[in-house]
C-alpha cells in the first residue's frame, strides 16, 4: 500500500482521507437520527437544534485552539490559515462539551443530552480514523518509530506505531464494552457519555507517549494536559462508580 491513499476521478486525485471524513459526519449523523427516531427523547427538537449549534461552535473552537497550542514553538507563525489547518479530536470533544453545557444552562435544559450521541460518535470516530490511517504522514497522527511486527512504513522508510489503528481498535472495543455492560446494568442519565469521554481521555493520555508530540519541560504534551483536565472534570465517576448505574425504583 502506498500512502497517502487516493482515488482517481478523471484527471483528479481525491484523497481517501477526505472521503472518510465526509462519510464520518454523514453516517454518524444519520445513525444519530435513526436512534432518536426509535427512542424517546425528553429534549424537544428546538432545544436539540440549539444544543447542536452550541456543540458545533464549541467543538470547532476547541479543536482549532488546542490544535495550534499543540505546537507552542510555532505560535509566532499564527495566522488564519495556520489556525484553520490545525485540529485535534481531544480539543473538539472537550470544546463541544463546554459548548453544550453552556448552551444547556442558557436554555434551561437540565437532563443529559449526550447519551444518544455516544454510539454515533464512536462510529464516526472509527470511519474518521480510518481516513487518518490511509492519509499516512500527511495527517500527522502516526506514531514514533517501532520495530514491532505490526509497525508500518507510511512512506518515509521508517516503520512506526500505527496509532490510528490502535485508536480504531480502542473505539470498537469501547463500543462492544459499553453495549455489553448496558445490557446487564442499565446506566443512569448521562453516564454513557461520561464513561465514553473519560475512558477515551485516559486512552489518549497514554497513547500520546508513543506519538511524536512536543513535550513540555515536565514531560507532558498539551494534548495530555487537556486530557488530564477532562479526566479531573469527571473525577466523580472514578470515586463513586455506583452513581453511573440507574437507581432501582
C-alpha positions as CSV (number, residue, x, y, z in Angstrom):
1,X,0.0,0.0,0.0
2,X,1.2,3.5,-0.9
3,X,0.4,6.4,1.4
4,X,-1.5,8.7,1.1
5,X,-4.2,6.6,-0.5
6,X,-6.1,8.4,-3.2
7,X,-8.9,7.6,-5.7
8,X,-8.7,8.8,-9.3
9,X,-11.7,10.6,-10.6
10,X,-11.0,11.5,-14.2
11,X,-8.0,13.9,-14.0
12,X,-8.4,14.5,-10.3
13,X,-6.9,12.5,-7.4
14,X,-9.3,12.5,-4.4
15,X,-7.8,11.8,-1.0
16,X,-9.5,8.9,0.7
17,X,-9.0,10.8,4.0
18,X,-11.4,13.5,2.7
19,X,-13.9,10.8,1.7
20,X,-13.7,9.1,5.1
21,X,-14.1,12.4,6.9
22,X,-17.2,13.2,4.9
23,X,-18.6,9.8,5.5
24,X,-17.9,10.1,9.2
25,X,-20.0,13.2,9.6
26,X,-22.8,11.9,7.3
27,X,-23.1,8.3,8.6
28,X,-22.6,9.4,12.2
29,X,-25.4,11.9,11.9
30,X,-27.8,9.5,10.1
31,X,-27.1,6.9,12.8
32,X,-28.0,9.5,15.4
33,X,-31.2,10.4,13.6
34,X,-32.1,6.7,13.4
35,X,-31.6,6.2,17.2
36,X,-33.6,9.3,18.0
37,X,-36.5,8.2,15.8
38,X,-36.6,4.8,17.6
39,X,-36.1,6.1,21.2
40,X,-38.0,8.6,23.3
41,X,-36.1,11.9,23.6
42,X,-37.2,14.2,26.5
43,X,-35.4,17.1,24.8
44,X,-37.5,19.0,22.3
45,X,-36.5,19.3,18.6
46,X,-35.9,23.1,19.1
47,X,-33.7,22.6,22.1
48,X,-31.8,19.8,20.4
49,X,-31.0,22.1,17.5
50,X,-29.8,24.8,19.8
51,X,-27.6,22.3,21.7
52,X,-26.2,21.0,18.4
53,X,-25.2,24.6,17.4
54,X,-23.6,25.0,20.8
55,X,-21.7,21.7,20.4
56,X,-20.6,22.6,16.9
57,X,-19.3,26.1,17.9
58,X,-17.5,24.7,21.0
59,X,-16.1,21.8,19.1
60,X,-14.8,24.0,16.3
61,X,-13.1,26.4,18.6
62,X,-11.8,23.7,20.9
63,X,-10.4,21.6,18.1
64,X,-8.5,24.5,16.5
65,X,-7.3,26.3,19.7
66,X,-5.9,23.1,21.1
67,X,-4.5,22.2,17.7
68,X,-2.4,25.3,17.5
69,X,-1.4,25.1,21.1
70,X,-0.1,21.5,20.4
71,X,3.0,23.1,18.8
72,X,3.8,26.1,21.1
73,X,7.1,26.8,19.3
74,X,5.1,27.6,16.1
75,X,2.7,30.1,17.8
76,X,4.6,33.1,16.4
77,X,3.6,32.0,12.9
78,X,-0.1,32.3,13.9
79,X,-2.5,33.4,11.1
80,X,-5.9,32.3,9.9
81,X,-4.5,29.6,7.6
82,X,-2.4,28.1,10.3
83,X,-5.3,28.3,12.8
84,X,-7.7,26.5,10.4
85,X,-5.1,23.9,9.4
86,X,-4.6,22.6,13.0
87,X,-7.2,20.5,14.7
88,X,-7.4,17.7,17.3
89,X,-10.2,15.4,18.3
90,X,-9.4,15.9,22.0
91,X,-10.0,19.6,21.6
92,X,-13.1,19.1,19.6
93,X,-14.7,16.8,22.2
94,X,-13.8,19.0,25.2
95,X,-14.8,22.2,23.3
96,X,-18.0,20.5,22.3
97,X,-18.7,19.5,25.9
98,X,-18.1,23.1,27.1
99,X,-20.3,24.4,24.3
100,X,-23.1,22.0,25.2
101,X,-23.0,22.7,28.9
102,X,-23.1,26.5,28.4
103,X,-25.9,26.2,25.9
104,X,-28.0,24.0,28.2
105,X,-27.6,26.5,31.0
106,X,-28.8,29.3,28.7
107,X,-31.9,27.5,27.5
108,X,-32.7,25.8,30.8
109,X,-32.1,22.1,29.9
110,X,-31.1,20.0,32.9
111,X,-31.2,16.5,31.5
112,X,-28.3,14.8,29.7
113,X,-28.1,15.5,26.0
114,X,-25.0,13.4,25.2
115,X,-26.0,9.8,25.8
116,X,-27.8,9.4,22.4
117,X,-24.7,10.7,20.7
118,X,-22.3,8.2,22.1
119,X,-22.6,5.3,19.6
120,X,-22.9,7.7,16.5
121,X,-19.8,9.4,17.8
122,X,-17.9,6.1,18.1
123,X,-19.0,5.1,14.6
124,X,-17.9,8.5,13.2
125,X,-14.5,8.2,15.0
126,X,-13.9,4.7,13.5
127,X,-14.6,6.0,10.0
128,X,-12.6,9.2,10.5
129,X,-9.6,7.4,12.0
130,X,-9.6,5.0,9.0
131,X,-9.1,8.1,6.8
132,X,-6.3,9.3,9.1
133,X,-4.5,6.0,8.7
134,X,-4.9,6.0,4.9
135,X,-3.6,9.6,4.8
136,X,-0.2,8.3,6.0
137,X,2.3,11.0,7.1
138,X,0.2,13.9,5.7
139,X,-2.3,13.6,8.6
140,X,0.2,13.8,11.4
141,X,-1.5,11.1,13.6
142,X,1.2,8.4,13.2
143,X,3.3,7.1,16.0
144,X,7.0,7.1,16.7
145,X,9.5,4.6,15.2
146,X,9.0,1.0,16.2
147,X,10.4,-2.5,15.5
148,X,7.2,-4.3,16.4
149,X,5.9,-6.8,13.9
150,X,2.9,-4.7,13.1
151,X,4.8,-1.4,12.7
152,X,4.0,0.3,9.3
153,X,6.1,2.3,6.9
154,X,3.9,5.2,5.9
155,X,6.2,6.2,3.0
156,X,9.4,7.7,4.5
157,X,11.2,4.4,5.1
158,X,10.6,4.4,8.9
159,X,8.4,1.7,10.4
160,X,6.1,3.4,13.0
161,X,3.4,2.6,15.5
162,X,0.1,2.7,13.6
163,X,-1.6,4.8,16.4
164,X,-4.6,5.4,14.1
165,X,-5.2,1.7,14.0
166,X,-4.8,1.5,17.8
167,X,-7.5,4.1,18.2
168,X,-9.8,2.3,15.8
169,X,-9.4,-0.8,17.9
170,X,-10.0,1.2,21.1
171,X,-13.3,2.6,19.7
172,X,-14.5,-0.8,18.6
173,X,-13.7,-2.4,22.0
174,X,-15.3,0.6,23.8
175,X,-18.5,0.2,21.7
176,X,-18.7,-3.5,22.5
177,X,-17.8,-3.0,26.2
178,X,-20.4,-0.3,26.7
179,X,-23.2,-2.1,24.9
180,X,-22.4,-5.4,26.8
181,X,-22.3,-3.6,30.1
182,X,-25.6,-1.7,29.5
183,X,-27.4,-5.0,28.7
184,X,-26.8,-6.2,32.2
185,X,-26.5,-2.9,34.2
186,X,-28.7,0.0,32.9
187,X,-26.8,3.3,33.2
188,X,-28.1,6.4,34.8
189,X,-28.9,9.5,32.7
190,X,-25.7,11.0,31.3
191,X,-23.5,8.1,32.4
192,X,-22.9,6.7,29.0
193,X,-21.4,9.9,27.6
194,X,-19.3,10.5,30.8
195,X,-17.9,6.9,30.5
196,X,-17.1,7.3,26.8
197,X,-15.3,10.6,27.1
198,X,-13.4,9.8,30.4
199,X,-12.2,6.4,29.1
200,X,-11.1,8.0,25.7
201,X,-9.2,10.8,27.5
202,X,-7.3,8.1,29.5
203,X,-6.5,6.3,26.3
204,X,-5.3,9.4,24.6
205,X,-3.2,10.4,27.6
206,X,-1.4,7.1,27.4
207,X,-1.0,6.8,23.6
208,X,0.5,10.3,23.3
209,X,3.7,8.9,24.7
210,X,4.2,6.9,21.5
211,X,3.4,9.8,19.2
212,X,6.0,12.4,18.0
213,X,4.5,15.2,20.1
214,X,6.1,18.3,21.5
215,X,6.5,17.6,25.2
216,X,6.8,20.4,27.7
217,X,9.8,20.5,30.1
218,X,7.8,18.5,32.7
219,X,7.3,15.6,30.3
220,X,3.7,16.1,29.1
221,X,2.2,17.4,25.9
222,X,-0.5,20.0,25.6
223,X,-2.9,17.2,24.5
224,X,-2.1,15.3,27.6
225,X,-2.7,18.3,29.8
226,X,-6.1,18.7,28.2
227,X,-6.8,15.0,28.8
228,X,-5.9,15.5,32.5
229,X,-8.3,18.4,32.7
230,X,-11.1,16.4,31.2
231,X,-10.5,13.4,33.5
232,X,-10.5,15.7,36.6
233,X,-13.8,17.2,35.4
234,X,-15.3,13.7,35.6
235,X,-13.5,12.7,38.8
236,X,-16.7,11.6,40.5
237,X,-17.2,8.6,38.2
238,X,-14.0,7.2,39.5
239,X,-14.7,7.9,43.1
240,X,-18.4,7.0,43.1
241,X,-18.8,4.4,40.2
242,X,-22.2,3.3,41.6
243,X,-23.6,6.6,40.6
244,X,-23.2,5.6,37.0
245,X,-25.9,2.9,37.4
246,X,-29.6,3.6,37.1
247,X,-31.2,3.5,40.6
248,X,-33.8,0.8,41.1
249,X,-37.4,2.0,41.6
